C-alpha cells in the first residue's frame, strides 16, 4: 500500500519511478544504466542478496552526488547509514515526501 501511494505521488510530481523488488536488482540497474537517475529511494530492509541500506552505500560510489533516501520503521536505522544519505522514518506523510522529493530531485 505504501509503495502504491509513493508511485502515485512520484508520478503526480512529474517523475517516472523505476521500481525494483530486490535491492540487488536495483544495484544491477544502477551499474548498467545510461538513464538519468535523479533520486534513489529505498527501504533499509529491501530484500535481496544485499539490503536496501547496502544498496544506498554502493550507489554513493557509482553516482557521487546522487540524492539517496533510505526509509525504515526500525528505530536506530539512521545511525547505520553513511554521511550524505537522507533518512526518513516511517510512517511518513505525503506532504513531507512531496517536499523532500522536489527538493532533492530538482
Secondary structure as UniProt FT lines:
FT   HELIX           2..12
FT   TURN            13..14
FT   HELIX           23..32
FT   STRAND          40..43
FT   TURN            44..45
FT   HELIX           52..62
FT   TURN            64..65
FT   STRAND          68..72
FT   TURN            75..76
FT   HELIX           77..80
FT   TURN            83..84
FT   STRAND          86..89
FT   HELIX           94..105
//
